[in-house]
Amino acid sequence: MVLTLIAFVLTALILAVSPFATPLYATAPVELRQFEIVASNFAERFLQIPQPLATAAVLTLLAATVYLEFFTKMQAGK
């Protein structure tokens, strides 16, 4: 149950903060462009996951966590 609770709290936190989050890179605010972070004269490319896909992935991981915890409890009872 604790694992599910932790997963649920992390899911809620990610979904609540993600649209408003400002990325920090090397403890300095940076500009976020298409697929790169620009800090001073340095640009780093990264994979940008669309918000609907990220939400689906987080919810899938949460469902898998709940299922695995439930399955583990069933096996422990045998």
N, C-alpha and C positions, 0 to 999 in steps of 0.2 A: 504494500500500500504506500509505503514511503517513496518508492521509486516512481510510482504513478503520480503522486503529489508533486514531486520535484519536476517531473516532465510537464505536468499541467502548468505549474508556475512559470517555468521557462517558456512554454508555448505562449502563455498570456503576455509575458514580458516582451517577447520577440514581436508578436503581432501588434502590441500597443505602441512600442517604441520605434519600430522599423520605419514607418512613414515620416517620422519627425526627426530621426537621428541625423546628427551632423558628424561626418567621419572625422576622426582625429588620426593624424599620421605623424609619428615621432613627436607626440604631445603638442603639435601645432595645428590649428584649423587649416583645412585645405579646401581647394576647389574640386568639386566632383563634376566631371564632364561625362561624355558618352561612356567610355569603358576604361578610363584612366584617372588616376589621382595625380594631381600636379601640386608639388610643394617646392617652392623656390624655382630652381631651374631643373628639377628632377621630375620626370613623369613615369609612373608605373602603371602598366596595363593590368587589368583584372577581369575576371568573368563576372558580369553583372546578371544576376538572376532576377527575372521579372517578379513583382510582388505576388501575383496570383500563383505562380509556380512555387515560390518560396513558402507561401501559406499552405499550399497543398502538401508540400514536402514535410513541413513541420507537423501538420495534422496527421499525416501518414505515420510519421515516427512516433507521435503520441499514441495513435491507435495500436501500433506494433508493441509499444511498451506496455500498454494496458493488457493486451492479449498475452504477451510473454509472462507478465507477472501473474495473471490469472492461471495460465497453463502450468507455471511452476508451482503454484499453490495446490493445484489439483494433483500433480505428480508427487508432491511432498506428503499428501494425505494418504497415498496408497501404501 
